[in-house]
Amino acid sequence: MPCIHTKIGILTIVGDYKPGDPRPSGYSDFVEWATVQEKAGLRPARCGQCSLWRYPQEMSGRVVVSHPTDSYGNTVEVRSPVCRECDAREKRSET
Ligand SMILES: [Zn+2]
């Protein structure tokens, strides 16, 4: 988004975001975008590969399954979504 330099500082104009829009670059834009996503009821989930919190529109639809053990030694199945960045990175490394 554009920054306007004024005598008293820099005025940053953030975009008009809708629920489901892709993540913008830049901190001010991200905060505004994330606020719109939260108000719309979208909740981030943790990516199973990079462990970053991502909103549903940032997920690839692929799920990784892991089998850690709980504190009692029982094996549990954990299904975690994978973000688009990790999915694209993995597809590039396969080729
Ligand atoms: Zn990821």
Residues whose N, C-alpha, C, O or C-beta is under 5 A from the ligand:
A	BS01	ZN	C47 Q49 C50 C83 C86
